[in-house]
């Protein structure tokens, strides 16, 4: 996990949409998806429940985002 991953998860948590978060980060949507998937694989748990176009944080994801936000700030 690095600062890039933390920035990506914070943006996705804020926008709750891969396309909008990717746009904010100046990334392609597939690149952001790969980054989040990589982080989920590293942590061994899903961070988001993917519901159609909307993405809701899991309980574990909320915990990670709270720490990520403080590190990114």
Secondary structure as GFF3:
##gff-version 3
##sequence-region A 1 73
A	DSSP	alpha_helix	3	15	.	.	.	ID=ss1
A	DSSP	alpha_helix	18	25	.	.	.	ID=ss2
A	DSSP	alpha_helix	29	43	.	.	.	ID=ss3
A	DSSP	beta_strand	48	51	.	.	.	ID=ss4
A	DSSP	beta_strand	54	57	.	.	.	ID=ss5
A	DSSP	alpha_helix	59	72	.	.	.	ID=ss6
###
